[in-house]
């Protein structure tokens, strides 16, 4: 798996669009354009988090709404981790 995509195994799998079972969510890293669009989508932090989960994972708003709260919290933690700077790389000789 690329370090640009994180996969989360859901605590509570659910049925998504087309009755497909969703048991894992793959999210790409956040970009500045995602942050800009998120701020334009809503002023509410929870609405922003749910919107961003959908945008980064490709899940529809209806699918995000079916997620268990524990999975929403875990995915929000992943998004927060995306926003932290990576450890500096050591120079090579």
PyMOL Python script that loads the backbone (N, CA, C, O; Angstrom):
from pymol import cmd

cmd.read_pdbstr("""\
ATOM      1  N   UNK A   1       0.836  -1.173   0.000  1.00  0.00           N
ATOM      2  CA  UNK A   1       0.000   0.000   0.000  1.00  0.00           C
ATOM      3  C   UNK A   1       0.884   1.240   0.000  1.00  0.00           C
ATOM      4  O   UNK A   1       1.873   1.303   0.731  1.00  0.00           O
ATOM      5  N   UNK A   2       0.542   2.191  -0.789  1.00  0.00           N
ATOM      6  CA  UNK A   2       1.284   3.440  -0.875  1.00  0.00           C
ATOM      7  C   UNK A   2       1.096   4.250   0.398  1.00  0.00           C
ATOM      8  O   UNK A   2       0.062   4.150   1.059  1.00  0.00           O
ATOM      9  N   UNK A   3       2.110   5.062   0.745  1.00  0.00           N
ATOM     10  CA  UNK A   3       1.957   5.915   1.916  1.00  0.00           C
ATOM     11  C   UNK A   3       0.989   7.065   1.624  1.00  0.00           C
ATOM     12  O   UNK A   3       0.697   7.860   2.518  1.00  0.00           O
ATOM     13  N   UNK A   4       0.491   7.165   0.400  1.00  0.00           N
ATOM     14  CA  UNK A   4      -0.483   8.194   0.059  1.00  0.00           C
ATOM     15  C   UNK A   4      -1.910   7.711   0.252  1.00  0.00           C
ATOM     16  O   UNK A   4      -2.851   8.489   0.096  1.00  0.00           O
ATOM     17  N   UNK A   5      -2.085   6.446   0.587  1.00  0.00           N
ATOM     18  CA  UNK A   5      -3.408   5.873   0.829  1.00  0.00           C
ATOM     19  C   UNK A   5      -3.354   5.087   2.130  1.00  0.00           C
ATOM     20  O   UNK A   5      -2.420   4.323   2.374  1.00  0.00           O
ATOM     21  N   UNK A   6      -4.372   5.287   2.958  1.00  0.00           N
ATOM     22  CA  UNK A   6      -4.480   4.550   4.215  1.00  0.00           C
ATOM     23  C   UNK A   6      -5.750   3.721   4.161  1.00  0.00           C
ATOM     24  O   UNK A   6      -6.805   4.208   3.753  1.00  0.00           O
ATOM     25  N   UNK A   7      -5.644   2.468   4.576  1.00  0.00           N
ATOM     26  CA  UNK A   7      -6.807   1.584   4.612  1.00  0.00           C
ATOM     27  C   UNK A   7      -7.210   1.346   6.060  1.00  0.00           C
ATOM     28  O   UNK A   7      -6.381   1.012   6.906  1.00  0.00           O
ATOM     29  N   UNK A   8      -8.499   1.525   6.327  1.00  0.00           N
ATOM     30  CA  UNK A   8      -9.041   1.305   7.672  1.00  0.00           C
ATOM     31  C   UNK A   8     -10.073   0.189   7.596  1.00  0.00           C
ATOM     32  O   UNK A   8     -11.008   0.256   6.799  1.00  0.00           O
ATOM     33  N   UNK A   9      -9.903  -0.836   8.424  1.00  0.00           N
ATOM     34  CA  UNK A   9     -10.897  -1.902   8.532  1.00  0.00           C
ATOM     35  C   UNK A   9     -11.977  -1.424   9.499  1.00  0.00           C
ATOM     36  O   UNK A   9     -11.692  -1.076  10.645  1.00  0.00           O
ATOM     37  N   UNK A  10     -13.206  -1.411   9.025  1.00  0.00           N
ATOM     38  CA  UNK A  10     -14.307  -0.887   9.826  1.00  0.00           C
ATOM     39  C   UNK A  10     -14.609  -1.773  11.026  1.00  0.00           C
ATOM     40  O   UNK A  10     -14.561  -3.000  10.934  1.00  0.00           O
ATOM     41  N   UNK A  11     -14.918  -1.146  12.140  1.00  0.00           N
ATOM     42  CA  UNK A  11     -15.373  -1.870  13.334  1.00  0.00           C
ATOM     43  C   UNK A  11     -16.732  -2.500  13.056  1.00  0.00           C
ATOM     44  O   UNK A  11     -17.026  -3.611  13.496  1.00  0.00           O
ATOM     45  N   UNK A  12     -17.551  -1.761  12.316  1.00  0.00           N
ATOM     46  CA  UNK A  12     -18.908  -2.195  11.988  1.00  0.00           C
ATOM     47  C   UNK A  12     -19.138  -2.067  10.489  1.00  0.00           C
ATOM     48  O   UNK A  12     -19.529  -0.998  10.021  1.00  0.00           O
ATOM     49  N   UNK A  13     -18.903  -3.138   9.720  1.00  0.00           N
ATOM     50  CA  UNK A  13     -19.191  -3.089   8.287  1.00  0.00           C
ATOM     51  C   UNK A  13     -20.668  -2.760   8.058  1.00  0.00           C
ATOM     52  O   UNK A  13     -21.507  -2.989   8.930  1.00  0.00           O
ATOM     53  N   UNK A  14     -20.973  -2.226   6.882  1.00  0.00           N
ATOM     54  CA  UNK A  14     -22.351  -1.861   6.557  1.00  0.00           C
ATOM     55  C   UNK A  14     -22.609  -2.061   5.073  1.00  0.00           C
ATOM     56  O   UNK A  14     -21.682  -2.281   4.294  1.00  0.00           O
ATOM     57  N   UNK A  15     -23.870  -1.982   4.694  1.00  0.00           N
ATOM     58  CA  UNK A  15     -24.272  -2.106   3.292  1.00  0.00           C
ATOM     59  C   UNK A  15     -24.281  -0.726   2.654  1.00  0.00           C
ATOM     60  O   UNK A  15     -24.895   0.206   3.174  1.00  0.00           O
ATOM     61  N   UNK A  16     -23.606  -0.606   1.539  1.00  0.00           N
ATOM     62  CA  UNK A  16     -23.545   0.660   0.824  1.00  0.00           C
ATOM     63  C   UNK A  16     -24.450   0.655  -0.388  1.00  0.00           C
ATOM     64  O   UNK A  16     -25.370  -0.156  -0.495  1.00  0.00           O
ATOM     65  N   UNK A  17     -24.179   1.565  -1.290  1.00  0.00           N
ATOM     66  CA  UNK A  17     -24.939   1.688  -2.520  1.00  0.00           C
ATOM     67  C   UNK A  17     -24.903   0.381  -3.293  1.00  0.00           C
ATOM     68  O   UNK A  17     -23.861  -0.267  -3.387  1.00  0.00           O
ATOM     69  N   UNK A  18     -26.041  -0.001  -3.843  1.00  0.00           N
ATOM     70  CA  UNK A  18     -26.102  -1.243  -4.603  1.00  0.00           C
ATOM     71  C   UNK A  18     -26.022  -2.469  -3.717  1.00  0.00           C
ATOM     72  O   UNK A  18     -25.744  -3.565  -4.202  1.00  0.00           O
ATOM     73  N   UNK A  19     -26.260  -2.301  -2.430  1.00  0.00           N
ATOM     74  CA  UNK A  19     -26.265  -3.390  -1.453  1.00  0.00           C
ATOM     75  C   UNK A  19     -24.896  -4.066  -1.307  1.00  0.00           C
ATOM     76  O   UNK A  19     -24.813  -5.210  -0.859  1.00  0.00           O
ATOM     77  N   UNK A  20     -23.819  -3.352  -1.687  1.00  0.00           N
ATOM     78  CA  UNK A  20     -22.477  -3.924  -1.515  1.00  0.00           C
ATOM     79  C   UNK A  20     -22.048  -3.778  -0.069  1.00  0.00           C
ATOM     80  O   UNK A  20     -22.334  -2.765   0.570  1.00  0.00           O
ATOM     81  N   UNK A  21     -21.364  -4.786   0.449  1.00  0.00           N
ATOM     82  CA  UNK A  21     -20.876  -4.712   1.822  1.00  0.00           C
ATOM     83  C   UNK A  21     -19.586  -3.905   1.846  1.00  0.00           C
ATOM     84  O   UNK A  21     -18.671  -4.149   1.061  1.00  0.00           O
ATOM     85  N   UNK A  22     -19.528  -2.955   2.743  1.00  0.00           N
ATOM     86  CA  UNK A  22     -18.339  -2.135   2.918  1.00  0.00           C
ATOM     87  C   UNK A  22     -17.725  -2.507   4.262  1.00  0.00           C
ATOM     88  O   UNK A  22     -18.313  -2.276   5.319  1.00  0.00           O
ATOM     89  N   UNK A  23     -16.526  -3.091   4.198  1.00  0.00           N
ATOM     90  CA  UNK A  23     -15.861  -3.523   5.426  1.00  0.00           C
ATOM     91  C   UNK A  23     -14.520  -2.819   5.626  1.00  0.00           C
ATOM     92  O   UNK A  23     -13.945  -2.868   6.713  1.00  0.00           O
ATOM     93  N   UNK A  24     -14.029  -2.170   4.583  1.00  0.00           N
ATOM     94  CA  UNK A  24     -12.804  -1.370   4.694  1.00  0.00           C
ATOM     95  C   UNK A  24     -13.018  -0.057   3.947  1.00  0.00           C
ATOM     96  O   UNK A  24     -13.816   0.030   3.014  1.00  0.00           O
ATOM     97  N   UNK A  25     -12.293   0.940   4.380  1.00  0.00           N
ATOM     98  CA  UNK A  25     -12.330   2.245   3.715  1.00  0.00           C
ATOM     99  C   UNK A  25     -10.897   2.635   3.417  1.00  0.00           C
ATOM    100  O   UNK A  25     -10.033   2.614   4.294  1.00  0.00           O
ATOM    101  N   UNK A  26     -10.660   2.991   2.165  1.00  0.00           N
ATOM    102  CA  UNK A  26      -9.337   3.476   1.745  1.00  0.00           C
ATOM    103  C   UNK A  26      -9.443   4.980   1.534  1.00  0.00           C
ATOM    104  O   UNK A  26     -10.305   5.463   0.800  1.00  0.00           O
ATOM    105  N   UNK A  27      -8.549   5.706   2.192  1.00  0.00           N
ATOM    106  CA  UNK A  27      -8.564   7.159   2.064  1.00  0.00           C
ATOM    107  C   UNK A  27      -7.224   7.653   1.549  1.00  0.00           C
ATOM    108  O   UNK A  27      -6.163   7.238   2.016  1.00  0.00           O
ATOM    109  N   UNK A  28      -7.298   8.545   0.581  1.00  0.00           N
ATOM    110  CA  UNK A  28      -6.075   9.181   0.074  1.00  0.00           C
ATOM    111  C   UNK A  28      -5.733  10.358   0.980  1.00  0.00           C
ATOM    112  O   UNK A  28      -6.560  10.817   1.768  1.00  0.00           O
ATOM    113  N   UNK A  29      -4.516  10.828   0.852  1.00  0.00           N
ATOM    114  CA  UNK A  29      -4.078  11.976   1.651  1.00  0.00           C
ATOM    115  C   UNK A  29      -4.847  13.226   1.245  1.00  0.00           C
ATOM    116  O   UNK A  29      -5.313  13.350   0.113  1.00  0.00           O
ATOM    117  N   UNK A  30      -4.966  14.129   2.177  1.00  0.00           N
ATOM    118  CA  UNK A  30      -5.684  15.382   1.946  1.00  0.00           C
ATOM    119  C   UNK A  30      -4.792  16.381   1.216  1.00  0.00           C
ATOM    120  O   UNK A  30      -3.587  16.448   1.459  1.00  0.00           O
ATOM    121  N   UNK A  31      -5.389  17.143   0.333  1.00  0.00           N
ATOM    122  CA  UNK A  31      -4.675  18.191  -0.405  1.00  0.00           C
ATOM    123  C   UNK A  31      -5.280  19.542  -0.043  1.00  0.00           C
ATOM    124  O   UNK A  31      -6.377  19.614   0.509  1.00  0.00           O
ATOM    125  N   UNK A  32      -4.563  20.599  -0.355  1.00  0.00           N
ATOM    126  CA  UNK A  32      -5.048  21.948  -0.053  1.00  0.00           C
ATOM    127  C   UNK A  32      -6.405  22.204  -0.712  1.00  0.00           C
ATOM    128  O   UNK A  32      -7.267  22.854  -0.120  1.00  0.00           O
ATOM    129  N   UNK A  33      -6.600  21.698  -1.933  1.00  0.00           N
ATOM    130  CA  UNK A  33      -7.889  21.928  -2.602  1.00  0.00           C
ATOM    131  C   UNK A  33      -9.034  21.239  -1.857  1.00  0.00           C
ATOM    132  O   UNK A  33     -10.167  21.719  -1.892  1.00  0.00           O
ATOM    133  N   UNK A  34      -8.752  20.121  -1.184  1.00  0.00           N
ATOM    134  CA  UNK A  34      -9.774  19.460  -0.368  1.00  0.00           C
ATOM    135  C   UNK A  34     -10.127  20.330   0.838  1.00  0.00           C
ATOM    136  O   UNK A  34     -11.296  20.471   1.198  1.00  0.00           O
ATOM    137  N   UNK A  35      -9.102  20.906   1.450  1.00  0.00           N
ATOM    138  CA  UNK A  35      -9.328  21.762   2.615  1.00  0.00           C
ATOM    139  C   UNK A  35     -10.144  22.996   2.233  1.00  0.00           C
ATOM    140  O   UNK A  35     -11.031  23.416   2.976  1.00  0.00           O
ATOM    141  N   UNK A  36      -9.841  23.569   1.075  1.00  0.00           N
ATOM    142  CA  UNK A  36     -10.581  24.740   0.613  1.00  0.00           C
ATOM    143  C   UNK A  36     -12.042  24.374   0.352  1.00  0.00           C
ATOM    144  O   UNK A  36     -12.951  25.082   0.787  1.00  0.00           O
ATOM    145  N   UNK A  37     -12.261  23.279  -0.351  1.00  0.00           N
ATOM    146  CA  UNK A  37     -13.625  22.850  -0.659  1.00  0.00           C
ATOM    147  C   UNK A  37     -14.395  22.499   0.620  1.00  0.00           C
ATOM    148  O   UNK A  37     -15.592  22.768   0.719  1.00  0.00           O
ATOM    149  N   UNK A  38     -13.710  21.903   1.591  1.00  0.00           N
ATOM    150  CA  UNK A  38     -14.343  21.545   2.855  1.00  0.00           C
ATOM    151  C   UNK A  38     -14.836  22.799   3.574  1.00  0.00           C
ATOM    152  O   UNK A  38     -15.948  22.821   4.102  1.00  0.00           O
ATOM    153  N   UNK A  39     -14.008  23.837   3.592  1.00  0.00           N
ATOM    154  CA  UNK A  39     -14.406  25.065   4.289  1.00  0.00           C
ATOM    155  C   UNK A  39     -15.567  25.746   3.578  1.00  0.00           C
ATOM    156  O   UNK A  39     -16.364  26.433   4.216  1.00  0.00           O
ATOM    157  N   UNK A  40     -15.673  25.563   2.264  1.00  0.00           N
ATOM    158  CA  UNK A  40     -16.788  26.132   1.513  1.00  0.00           C
ATOM    159  C   UNK A  40     -18.064  25.304   1.672  1.00  0.00           C
ATOM    160  O   UNK A  40     -19.167  25.819   1.486  1.00  0.00           O
ATOM    161  N   UNK A  41     -17.914  24.027   2.014  1.00  0.00           N
ATOM    162  CA  UNK A  41     -19.066  23.129   2.122  1.00  0.00           C
ATOM    163  C   UNK A  41     -19.892  23.402   3.374  1.00  0.00           C
ATOM    164  O   UNK A  41     -21.118  23.288   3.347  1.00  0.00           O
ATOM    165  N   UNK A  42     -19.221  23.765   4.483  1.00  0.00           N
ATOM    166  CA  UNK A  42     -19.941  23.955   5.735  1.00  0.00           C
ATOM    167  C   UNK A  42     -19.050  24.645   6.754  1.00  0.00           C
ATOM    168  O   UNK A  42     -17.823  24.596   6.660  1.00  0.00           O
ATOM    169  N   UNK A  43     -19.690  25.299   7.742  1.00  0.00           N
ATOM    170  CA  UNK A  43     -18.952  25.883   8.857  1.00  0.00           C
ATOM    171  C   UNK A  43     -18.937  24.944  10.059  1.00  0.00           C
ATOM    172  O   UNK A  43     -18.184  25.161  11.008  1.00  0.00           O
ATOM    173  N   UNK A  44     -19.760  23.910  10.023  1.00  0.00           N
ATOM    174  CA  UNK A  44     -19.886  22.958  11.122  1.00  0.00           C
ATOM    175  C   UNK A  44     -18.772  21.917  11.053  1.00  0.00           C
ATOM    176  O   UNK A  44     -18.575  21.289  10.012  1.00  0.00           O
ATOM    177  N   UNK A  45     -18.039  21.729  12.157  1.00  0.00           N
ATOM    178  CA  UNK A  45     -16.894  20.807  12.154  1.00  0.00           C
ATOM    179  C   UNK A  45     -17.289  19.370  11.831  1.00  0.00           C
ATOM    180  O   UNK A  45     -16.598  18.699  11.064  1.00  0.00           O
ATOM    181  N   UNK A  46     -18.395  18.888  12.407  1.00  0.00           N
ATOM    182  CA  UNK A  46     -18.809  17.507  12.140  1.00  0.00           C
ATOM    183  C   UNK A  46     -19.218  17.348  10.680  1.00  0.00           C
ATOM    184  O   UNK A  46     -18.866  16.353  10.045  1.00  0.00           O
ATOM    185  N   UNK A  47     -19.944  18.298  10.149  1.00  0.00           N
ATOM    186  CA  UNK A  47     -20.341  18.233   8.740  1.00  0.00           C
ATOM    187  C   UNK A  47     -19.100  18.247   7.841  1.00  0.00           C
ATOM    188  O   UNK A  47     -19.045  17.537   6.837  1.00  0.00           O
ATOM    189  N   UNK A  48     -18.114  19.058   8.210  1.00  0.00           N
ATOM    190  CA  UNK A  48     -16.870  19.106   7.439  1.00  0.00           C
ATOM    191  C   UNK A  48     -16.154  17.756   7.480  1.00  0.00           C
ATOM    192  O   UNK A  48     -15.677  17.273   6.453  1.00  0.00           O
ATOM    193  N   UNK A  49     -16.078  17.150   8.664  1.00  0.00           N
ATOM    194  CA  UNK A  49     -15.398  15.861   8.800  1.00  0.00           C
ATOM    195  C   UNK A  49     -16.093  14.789   7.970  1.00  0.00           C
ATOM    196  O   UNK A  49     -15.431  14.023   7.270  1.00  0.00           O
ATOM    197  N   UNK A  50     -17.407  14.728   8.039  1.00  0.00           N
ATOM    198  CA  UNK A  50     -18.156  13.725   7.270  1.00  0.00           C
ATOM    199  C   UNK A  50     -17.997  13.965   5.780  1.00  0.00           C
ATOM    200  O   UNK A  50     -17.833  13.020   5.008  1.00  0.00           O
ATOM    201  N   UNK A  51     -18.044  15.233   5.373  1.00  0.00           N
ATOM    202  CA  UNK A  51     -17.875  15.571   3.959  1.00  0.00           C
ATOM    203  C   UNK A  51     -16.485  15.140   3.490  1.00  0.00           C
ATOM    204  O   UNK A  51     -16.336  14.572   2.408  1.00  0.00           O
ATOM    205  N   UNK A  52     -15.470  15.416   4.311  1.00  0.00           N
ATOM    206  CA  UNK A  52     -14.091  15.090   3.930  1.00  0.00           C
ATOM    207  C   UNK A  52     -13.868  13.584   3.868  1.00  0.00           C
ATOM    208  O   UNK A  52     -13.149  13.106   2.991  1.00  0.00           O
ATOM    209  N   UNK A  53     -14.468  12.832   4.777  1.00  0.00           N
ATOM    210  CA  UNK A  53     -14.367  11.369   4.725  1.00  0.00           C
ATOM    211  C   UNK A  53     -14.886  10.874   3.380  1.00  0.00           C
ATOM    212  O   UNK A  53     -14.258  10.030   2.739  1.00  0.00           O
ATOM    213  N   UNK A  54     -16.023  11.394   2.957  1.00  0.00           N
ATOM    214  CA  UNK A  54     -16.573  10.997   1.658  1.00  0.00           C
ATOM    215  C   UNK A  54     -15.664  11.375   0.505  1.00  0.00           C
ATOM    216  O   UNK A  54     -15.434  10.571  -0.398  1.00  0.00           O
ATOM    217  N   UNK A  55     -15.152  12.584   0.531  1.00  0.00           N
ATOM    218  CA  UNK A  55     -14.300  13.055  -0.573  1.00  0.00           C
ATOM    219  C   UNK A  55     -13.011  12.250  -0.679  1.00  0.00           C
ATOM    220  O   UNK A  55     -12.588  11.896  -1.779  1.00  0.00           O
ATOM    221  N   UNK A  56     -12.383  11.958   0.460  1.00  0.00           N
ATOM    222  CA  UNK A  56     -11.092  11.257   0.429  1.00  0.00           C
ATOM    223  C   UNK A  56     -11.239   9.760   0.191  1.00  0.00           C
ATOM    224  O   UNK A  56     -10.298   9.104  -0.255  1.00  0.00           O
ATOM    225  N   UNK A  57     -12.419   9.218   0.487  1.00  0.00           N
ATOM    226  CA  UNK A  57     -12.617   7.772   0.340  1.00  0.00           C
ATOM    227  C   UNK A  57     -13.419   7.384  -0.901  1.00  0.00           C
ATOM    228  O   UNK A  57     -13.374   6.235  -1.339  1.00  0.00           O
ATOM    229  N   UNK A  58     -14.146   8.339  -1.460  1.00  0.00           N
ATOM    230  CA  UNK A  58     -15.002   8.023  -2.599  1.00  0.00           C
ATOM    231  C   UNK A  58     -16.369   7.478  -2.193  1.00  0.00           C
ATOM    232  O   UNK A  58     -17.154   7.071  -3.050  1.00  0.00           O
ATOM    233  N   UNK A  59     -16.658   7.467  -0.892  1.00  0.00           N
ATOM    234  CA  UNK A  59     -17.973   7.019  -0.437  1.00  0.00           C
ATOM    235  C   UNK A  59     -18.993   8.130  -0.658  1.00  0.00           C
ATOM    236  O   UNK A  59     -18.665   9.313  -0.574  1.00  0.00           O
ATOM    237  N   UNK A  60     -20.224   7.740  -0.939  1.00  0.00           N
ATOM    238  CA  UNK A  60     -21.293   8.715  -1.127  1.00  0.00           C
ATOM    239  C   UNK A  60     -21.715   9.284   0.234  1.00  0.00           C
ATOM    240  O   UNK A  60     -21.444   8.675   1.269  1.00  0.00           O
ATOM    241  N   UNK A  61     -22.374  10.444   0.236  1.00  0.00           N
ATOM    242  CA  UNK A  61     -22.877  10.983   1.504  1.00  0.00           C
ATOM    243  C   UNK A  61     -23.793   9.995   2.232  1.00  0.00           C
ATOM    244  O   UNK A  61     -23.735   9.897   3.458  1.00  0.00           O
ATOM    245  N   UNK A  62     -24.629   9.268   1.504  1.00  0.00           N
ATOM    246  CA  UNK A  62     -25.503   8.274   2.133  1.00  0.00           C
ATOM    247  C   UNK A  62     -24.694   7.161   2.785  1.00  0.00           C
ATOM    248  O   UNK A  62     -25.055   6.672   3.855  1.00  0.00           O
ATOM    249  N   UNK A  63     -23.596   6.759   2.140  1.00  0.00           N
ATOM    250  CA  UNK A  63     -22.752   5.706   2.718  1.00  0.00           C
ATOM    251  C   UNK A  63     -22.038   6.211   3.972  1.00  0.00           C
ATOM    252  O   UNK A  63     -21.954   5.494   4.969  1.00  0.00           O
ATOM    253  N   UNK A  64     -21.536   7.416   3.926  1.00  0.00           N
ATOM    254  CA  UNK A  64     -20.871   7.983   5.106  1.00  0.00           C
ATOM    255  C   UNK A  64     -21.864   8.064   6.265  1.00  0.00           C
ATOM    256  O   UNK A  64     -21.501   7.816   7.415  1.00  0.00           O
ATOM    257  N   UNK A  65     -23.109   8.410   5.963  1.00  0.00           N
ATOM    258  CA  UNK A  65     -24.140   8.506   7.011  1.00  0.00           C
ATOM    259  C   UNK A  65     -24.425   7.172   7.683  1.00  0.00           C
ATOM    260  O   UNK A  65     -24.910   7.149   8.814  1.00  0.00           O
ATOM    261  N   UNK A  66     -24.136   6.062   7.016  1.00  0.00           N
ATOM    262  CA  UNK A  66     -24.391   4.739   7.585  1.00  0.00           C
ATOM    263  C   UNK A  66     -23.246   4.228   8.456  1.00  0.00           C
ATOM    264  O   UNK A  66     -23.364   3.171   9.077  1.00  0.00           O
ATOM    265  N   UNK A  67     -22.143   4.968   8.506  1.00  0.00           N
ATOM    266  CA  UNK A  67     -20.987   4.523   9.280  1.00  0.00           C
ATOM    267  C   UNK A  67     -21.234   4.584  10.773  1.00  0.00           C
ATOM    268  O   UNK A  67     -21.931   5.470  11.269  1.00  0.00           O
ATOM    269  N   UNK A  68     -20.656   3.636  11.476  1.00  0.00           N
ATOM    270  CA  UNK A  68     -20.665   3.616  12.927  1.00  0.00           C
ATOM    271  C   UNK A  68     -19.826   4.787  13.450  1.00  0.00           C
ATOM    272  O   UNK A  68     -18.836   5.176  12.830  1.00  0.00           O
ATOM    273  N   UNK A  69     -20.231   5.340  14.587  1.00  0.00           N
ATOM    274  CA  UNK A  69     -19.532   6.490  15.164  1.00  0.00           C
ATOM    275  C   UNK A  69     -18.060   6.178  15.462  1.00  0.00           C
ATOM    276  O   UNK A  69     -17.207   7.051  15.306  1.00  0.00           O
ATOM    277  N   UNK A  70     -17.752   4.956  15.885  1.00  0.00           N
ATOM    278  CA  UNK A  70     -16.361   4.589  16.168  1.00  0.00           C
ATOM    279  C   UNK A  70     -15.518   4.643  14.898  1.00  0.00           C
ATOM    280  O   UNK A  70     -14.351   5.033  14.941  1.00  0.00           O
ATOM    281  N   UNK A  71     -16.108   4.252  13.768  1.00  0.00           N
ATOM    282  CA  UNK A  71     -15.373   4.304  12.507  1.00  0.00           C
ATOM    283  C   UNK A  71     -15.191   5.747  12.043  1.00  0.00           C
ATOM    284  O   UNK A  71     -14.143   6.097  11.500  1.00  0.00           O
ATOM    285  N   UNK A  72     -16.199   6.579  12.252  1.00  0.00           N
ATOM    286  CA  UNK A  72     -16.068   7.998  11.918  1.00  0.00           C
ATOM    287  C   UNK A  72     -14.929   8.602  12.737  1.00  0.00           C
ATOM    288  O   UNK A  72     -14.114   9.353  12.201  1.00  0.00           O
ATOM    289  N   UNK A  73     -14.865   8.283  14.026  1.00  0.00           N
ATOM    290  CA  UNK A  73     -13.800   8.807  14.885  1.00  0.00           C
ATOM    291  C   UNK A  73     -12.427   8.334  14.403  1.00  0.00           C
ATOM    292  O   UNK A  73     -11.477   9.116  14.365  1.00  0.00           O
ATOM    293  N   UNK A  74     -12.324   7.063  14.038  1.00  0.00           N
ATOM    294  CA  UNK A  74     -11.039   6.528  13.560  1.00  0.00           C
ATOM    295  C   UNK A  74     -10.612   7.199  12.259  1.00  0.00           C
ATOM    296  O   UNK A  74      -9.437   7.527  12.089  1.00  0.00           O
ATOM    297  N   UNK A  75     -11.550   7.406  11.343  1.00  0.00           N
ATOM    298  CA  UNK A  75     -11.221   8.046  10.070  1.00  0.00           C
ATOM    299  C   UNK A  75     -10.870   9.520  10.279  1.00  0.00           C
ATOM    300  O   UNK A  75     -10.016  10.059   9.576  1.00  0.00           O
ATOM    301  N   UNK A  76     -11.518  10.162  11.230  1.00  0.00           N
ATOM    302  CA  UNK A  76     -11.179  11.545  11.553  1.00  0.00           C
ATOM    303  C   UNK A  76      -9.758  11.622  12.101  1.00  0.00           C
ATOM    304  O   UNK A  76      -9.019  12.554  11.781  1.00  0.00           O
ATOM    305  N   UNK A  77      -9.372  10.655  12.921  1.00  0.00           N
ATOM    306  CA  UNK A  77      -7.993  10.599  13.432  1.00  0.00           C
ATOM    307  C   UNK A  77      -6.993  10.429  12.286  1.00  0.00           C
ATOM    308  O   UNK A  77      -5.921  11.034  12.294  1.00  0.00           O
ATOM    309  N   UNK A  78      -7.352   9.608  11.311  1.00  0.00           N
ATOM    310  CA  UNK A  78      -6.472   9.414  10.151  1.00  0.00           C
ATOM    311  C   UNK A  78      -6.301  10.729   9.401  1.00  0.00           C
ATOM    312  O   UNK A  78      -5.189  11.093   9.016  1.00  0.00           O
ATOM    313  N   UNK A  79      -7.405  11.438   9.197  1.00  0.00           N
ATOM    314  CA  UNK A  79      -7.338  12.730   8.493  1.00  0.00           C
ATOM    315  C   UNK A  79      -6.452  13.704   9.265  1.00  0.00           C
ATOM    316  O   UNK A  79      -5.640  14.413   8.671  1.00  0.00           O
ATOM    317  N   UNK A  80      -6.606  13.740  10.581  1.00  0.00           N
ATOM    318  CA  UNK A  80      -5.756  14.626  11.392  1.00  0.00           C
ATOM    319  C   UNK A  80      -4.287  14.247  11.239  1.00  0.00           C
ATOM    320  O   UNK A  80      -3.424  15.123  11.193  1.00  0.00           O
ATOM    321  N   UNK A  81      -3.998  12.950  11.160  1.00  0.00           N
ATOM    322  CA  UNK A  81      -2.626  12.501  10.959  1.00  0.00           C
ATOM    323  C   UNK A  81      -2.057  12.940   9.620  1.00  0.00           C
ATOM    324  O   UNK A  81      -0.860  13.201   9.504  1.00  0.00           O
ATOM    325  N   UNK A  82      -2.924  13.021   8.601  1.00  0.00           N
ATOM    326  CA  UNK A  82      -2.482  13.496   7.287  1.00  0.00           C
ATOM    327  C   UNK A  82      -1.985  14.938   7.357  1.00  0.00           C
ATOM    328  O   UNK A  82      -1.145  15.345   6.554  1.00  0.00           O
ATOM    329  N   UNK A  83      -2.492  15.700   8.300  1.00  0.00           N
ATOM    330  CA  UNK A  83      -2.184  17.127   8.368  1.00  0.00           C
ATOM    331  C   UNK A  83      -0.939  17.432   9.196  1.00  0.00           C
ATOM    332  O   UNK A  83      -0.510  18.583   9.282  1.00  0.00           O
ATOM    333  N   UNK A  84      -0.364  16.400   9.802  1.00  0.00           N
ATOM    334  CA  UNK A  84       0.855  16.593  10.584  1.00  0.00           C
ATOM    335  C   UNK A  84       2.057  16.445   9.671  1.00  0.00           C
ATOM    336  O   UNK A  84       2.061  15.590   8.785  1.00  0.00           O
ATOM    337  N   UNK A  85       3.074  17.265   9.876  1.00  0.00           N
ATOM    338  CA  UNK A  85       4.251  17.149   9.013  1.00  0.00           C
ATOM    339  C   UNK A  85       4.966  15.810   9.217  1.00  0.00           C
ATOM    340  O   UNK A  85       5.022  15.275  10.324  1.00  0.00           O
ATOM    341  N   UNK A  86       5.493  15.302   8.144  1.00  0.00           N
ATOM    342  CA  UNK A  86       6.257  14.060   8.214  1.00  0.00           C
ATOM    343  C   UNK A  86       7.581  14.334   8.918  1.00  0.00           C
ATOM    344  O   UNK A  86       8.067  15.465   8.942  1.00  0.00           O
ATOM    345  N   UNK A  87       8.149  13.288   9.486  1.00  0.00           N
ATOM    346  CA  UNK A  87       9.458  13.408  10.121  1.00  0.00           C
ATOM    347  C   UNK A  87      10.483  13.826   9.066  1.00  0.00           C
ATOM    348  O   UNK A  87      10.435  13.342   7.935  1.00  0.00           O
ATOM    349  N   UNK A  88      11.395  14.706   9.418  1.00  0.00           N
ATOM    350  CA  UNK A  88      12.398  15.125   8.439  1.00  0.00           C
ATOM    351  C   UNK A  88      13.255  13.947   7.991  1.00  0.00           C
ATOM    352  O   UNK A  88      13.600  13.066   8.778  1.00  0.00           O
ATOM    353  N   UNK A  89      13.579  13.959   6.730  1.00  0.00           N
ATOM    354  CA  UNK A  89      14.442  12.885   6.196  1.00  0.00           C
ATOM    355  C   UNK A  89      15.880  13.191   6.515  1.00  0.00           C
ATOM    356  O   UNK A  89      16.322  14.339   6.477  1.00  0.00           O
ATOM    357  N   UNK A  90      16.603  12.133   6.831  1.00  0.00           N
ATOM    358  CA  UNK A  90      18.020  12.286   7.132  1.00  0.00           C
ATOM    359  C   UNK A  90      18.794  12.394   5.813  1.00  0.00           C
ATOM    360  O   UNK A  90      18.525  11.656   4.865  1.00  0.00           O
ATOM    361  N   UNK A  91      19.732  13.296   5.766  1.00  0.00           N
ATOM    362  CA  UNK A  91      20.524  13.434   4.538  1.00  0.00           C
ATOM    363  C   UNK A  91      21.373  12.184   4.310  1.00  0.00           C
ATOM    364  O   UNK A  91      21.846  11.554   5.256  1.00  0.00           O
ATOM    365  N   UNK A  92      21.551  11.846   3.062  1.00  0.00           N
ATOM    366  CA  UNK A  92      22.398  10.709   2.722  1.00  0.00           C
ATOM    367  C   UNK A  92      23.770  11.225   2.315  1.00  0.00           C
ATOM    368  O   UNK A  92      23.902  12.304   1.738  1.00  0.00           O
ATOM    369  N   UNK A  93      24.763  10.449   2.621  1.00  0.00           N
ATOM    370  CA  UNK A  93      26.142  10.863   2.276  1.00  0.00           C
ATOM    371  C   UNK A  93      26.473  10.582   0.853  1.00  0.00           C
ATOM    372  O   UNK A  93      27.585  10.869   0.410  1.00  0.00           O
TER     373      UNK A  93
END
""", "prot")
cmd.dss("prot")
cmd.show_as("cartoon", "prot")
cmd.util.cbc("prot")
cmd.orient("prot")
